[in-house]
Amino acid sequence: MAKHRRYFLKRPKSTTSLNQAPGTVTYVGRKEKAETTLEVIDYNADFYERYISTTPEDAFKFEEEDRVTWFNLDGLSNTTEIEKVGKYYELHPLIIEDIVNTNQRPKIDEHKDYYYIVAKMLYRRADGHLENEHISMVLGKNYVLTFQEAGGDVFDGVRERLAKGKGRIRSRGADYLVFALLDAIVDHYFIVVDEISDRIEALEEMLITAEPHKDTTLEIQELKRTMLRIRRAVFPLREVVSRLEKGNQGLIHENTINYIRDLYDHMIQVSENIEIYREMTWGLMDMYMTTISHKMNEVMKVLTIMASIFIPLTFLAGVYGMNFENMPELEWKYGYPAVWLVMLVLFIGMMLYFKRKRWL
């Protein structure tokens, strides 16, 4: 019997930020971490350097105009360090508040010198759970800031391309780096949705060809909740990519627009797939109830046929079981075998009739 599994971790429902002034930096999440880890990747077409530190101030020395610098900070619970970075890069207090609030929905804010983007990373953890990771991005003229709850993300492919100089990423600006990061996030959306598709198909096959087990309803309900959370994480990003494509601040170069437009097409595709699989998930419960009802009808049909066969036999047994003195058949020499013969004829006749009607 299949064991029920939880496929998606819920977002925290914290009320710690209630009744506080706008711009108050309060961490809302479930990944407490003692220190913030900083990863800096500084590069251009001919140069590459990667630097790891636990002190965000170390990022402030990377200010080369002819290079692009990617600052990746892990650990949002240390709000003091986040505020230092925000102050240095002159980020609005409301943006710093959103960075440490993991309940913030995906969005994009346009400011004078930078873009602020919120997205959700979906990926499978080593223990099999589906992770919903809050990530914030700040796109500046020659830098990109990314903020994550904790270690672990979907950007290893981007890091490898930067380190080995693969593709065009080292020769492009910070806007292309943001595209590459968003593209990695969307690619993992496809992986997650394909896994959900496989799960739906397995449940459908089990409902049609096998006996549903007692945890089937729990699995279907959990799958429905998972699809809702995936939809909540993915759908708002479509608007983010659309607005990024239409940006007019000069931070998005013309040669990057085509790539962002292609990314928007991918978002449309993954959104359509989510809607399709969401409808299929909703139909699983109807299929389950139909399967249970069909099996119940089969049982009731067998019981009805058995009752229909034994009703006339019971009638005969009841008639000749009565204790009346003047019953001629009781004195007849062949009365007993005659009753048995009648019963057998009735039994065989009704079986043939049911067979002819294809009820058996």
N, C-alpha and C positions, 0 to 999 in steps of 0.2 A: 504494500500500500504506500502510495506516494506521501511523503512527509510535507506538511505545509511549511512554506518558506515565506519570509517577508522580503520583498524585492526592492523596497524603497525606504530610505530613512526619512522620517518626517522632519520638516523644518522646525526649529524651536519656536515656541509660542511664549515669548518673554514679554513682560510688562514693565521691565526696568526703565524704559525710556518714556513712560507715561508721566504727564505732569511736569515735564522738564522744558526749559526754554529751547526754542529752535536753534540748532547748531551745537547743542550739547553732545559731546562725543562719548557715547555709551555703547560698549560692545554688546551686541545681541546675537548670540550664537551658542553652539554646544561644543566648541573645540578650544578649551582653555589651554593656553600655552605660556610657559614662563618667559620665553625670550623670542624676539623677532629675528628671523633669518633673512639676510639680504643677499640676493644674487644680482650681480652687475655684469652685463655683457656689453662691451664697447667695441664698435666695429665700423669699418667702411669697406670698400672694395679690396683694399690692400692690407687691412689691419684687422686683428681680432684679439680681444683680451677678455677673459672671464675671471671674475673676482667674487669670492664668497666672504661674508662678514656677518657679525651679529650686531653691528653698530650702524644704524642708518646714516649717521653723519658721514660715513666713508663714501657715500654716494655723491656727496656734494662736490667732490673734487673732479668729477667727470663732466667737463663743460666744453669739450672740443667742438667747435662749430662745424668742422668737416667730418664729424663722425656722428653715428646714431648710437644712443645709449639706451639699453633696456634695463630698468630697475624692477626686480621682482621681489616683493616682500611677503614672507610667509609668517602668519601669526597676527591676527587682528585683535586678540584680547589685550595686547600691550598697547593701549590707546595713546600712551605718552609718546612712544616712538612714532606712531602714525601721525600724531599732531606735529612733531618736529619736521617730518617730511612735508606735510601739508603746508606748514608755515614757510618752509624754504622755497617751495614752488608756488607760493601764493595761491593756494587752493581755497575756494570759498568754504567757510565753516559748515555750510549745509552739505557740501560734498564730502568733507571729512566725516560728518555724521553718517552719511549714507554708506561710506566705505566700510564702517565697522558694524553696520546693521545688515545682517545676512538675510533678513526678511524683505529687503528692498527688491522690488520687481525689476526686471531688465528695462533699461531706459538709456537715453542719451541726452546730455545737457551740453549746449553750445555756449562757450564763454569767449571772452575777447582773444585770449592767447592759447586756448586749449579746448579739447573735447573731453568730456567725462562720460564713460560708458560703463554700464552695469550689465553683466551677463551671468548665466548659470552654466557651469560645466557638469555634464552628465557622463559618468564613466563607472565601470564595474570595479569594485575593490577586490583585493585578494581573497577576502572571505565570502565573496559572492554577492554582497549587498550593492545596490545601485546608489552611487554617491551623487548628491546634488550640491555642488560646490559653488559658493558665492565668489565672484571675481569682479573686481573693479579695474578699469583701465583709464589712464589719463594720457592723451595724445598731445604732445607739445611740438614745437618746431623741429627739434632734433633729438627728442627723447620720448620714451614711453614708460609710464609707471604702471605696474600691475600689483594688485593687493589680493592675497588669498588668505583663507582661514588658517590653513596649515599646509604642510608638505604634501606633495602629490598633485599632479595636474595632467593635462593632455598635450603639453607643449614639448615633449621630448623630440618630436620630429622637427620642430622649428629650431630647437637648440642644436640638433645635429646638422641641419642645413647651414646654420650660422657658423658652426665650428669648422665644417669641411668646405665651406664656400660653395655649396651646391645651389643650383638654380640662380635666380636673379636677386635673391633677398639681400645679399651683401652690397649690391650696387644700387639699391633703392633706398628711399627715405623712411622716416618713422611711420608715415602713413601706410606704407606697404607692410611694415612689421605688424601693425594693428590688424591689417587685413589677414596676414598669415595666422595670427593668434585666433581671430574670429573664425577663420576657415578651419583650423584644427578643432575648435569647439563644435562647429557644425558637422564636421566629419564624424565626430563621436556621437552626435545626435543620430546619425544614420546607423551606426553600430548598435546603439541602444534600442532604436526602433526595430531593427532587424531581429534583435534578440527577443523583443516583445512579440514580434510576428511569429517567430518559431514557437514561442510559448503558447500563443493563441492556437496555432495549427495543431500542436500536440494535444491541447485540451479538446479541440474539435474532434480529432481522431479518436481520443479516448471516449468521448461522449457518444460517438457513432458506433464504434466497433467493440468497445469494452464496457465493463460494468462500472458506473461511476462510484467512487468511494465516498466515505462520509465527509472527507475534507474538500470535496469538489466545490461546494458552495463557498467555502472560505477562500479557496484559491481564486475563484472567479471574482469575488468581491475585492480581494487584495489586488488583483490585476486591474480591476476598474479604478481603484484608488490610485494605483501606480500610473495609469494612463492619464488621469486627471492632473496629477502632479507634473508629469512630463509635459503635458499640454500647457500648464501654467508657466513652466520654465522656458518653453521653446517659443510659444506664439508671440510674446512681446518683443523678442529679438528681431522678428521680421520687420517691425516698425523701426527699430534701431538701425538696421542695415539700410533700410530705405532712406532714412534721414541722413545717414552717413554718405550715401551715394549723392545726395542733393546738396551736400555741404558747400558753402560758398565763402569760407574764411581764408582760403589759401593754404590750409593745412593738408588738404587732400589734393594731390597733384592729378593732372588730367590723365596721365598714363596709369594711374591706380584706379580710376573710376570704372574702367572696364572690368577689372578684377572684382571690385565690390559689386558691380552689377551681376556678375556671374554668381557671386556669393548670395545675392538676393534670390536668384533663380533656385539655388540649392535650398534656401530657406522656404521658398514656396513648395518645393518638392517634399521636403521633410514634413512640413505642416500638413500637406495633403495626405501623406502616409499616416500621420498621427490621427487625422480625422477618420480615415478608412479603418484603421485598427481599433480606434475607439468605438466605432459603430459595430465592428465585429465582436469586440469585448462585451458590449451591451447585449449582443445577440446570443452570447454564450449562455447566459442565464435562461433565456427563452428556450434555447436548445436543450439545456439541462432539464428544465421543467417538462418539455415535450417528451424527452427520453423517459423520464420517470413516469409520466402519464401513460406513455405507450406500454411500458412494462406493467403498470397497474392494470391497464385494459386487457393485456394478454392474460394476466392472472384471473381477472374477473371473467373473461371469456371461458377459460378452462373450468372454473367453478360453476358457471352458468350451464355449460354443456353437461357436466356431471350431474347437476341438479335436475336438468331436463330429462336425462336418461333414467334417473332413479325415481322420479315422480310417479310414472305409471306403475313401476315395479312396486313401489311403496303402497300405492293404491290397492293393487291386487293382494299384497301381503296383509294389508289392513282389513280388506273385505273378508278374506278367509281366515283371519285371526279372530273374528267375532264369535262369541260363545252362544249362538242361536242353535236350538235343537233341530229345527226343520230346514236344514241346508242340504239339498239332494246330493251336491257334489261331494259332501263329506262321506257319504255312504257308497259313493261310486268307487269301483275297484281301481279304475285308472285315474282317479281325480288328482292324486298327488303328482304323478308324472305329467299330467295334462297341464297343470298350473306351471310347472317348470318349463314345459315346452312353450307355453304362451309367453312366459317371461323372457326366454331366450330369443324368441322371434321378435318381440318388442325391442329388446336390446340391440340385436343385429340390425333390425330395420332402422332404428333411429341412428345408429352409427353410420349406416350407408347413406341415410338422408343428410346427415351433417357433413359427410365426406363429399357428397354430390354438390352441396352448397358451398363447399370449400371453407367451412368453418373449422375444420380440423386440419 
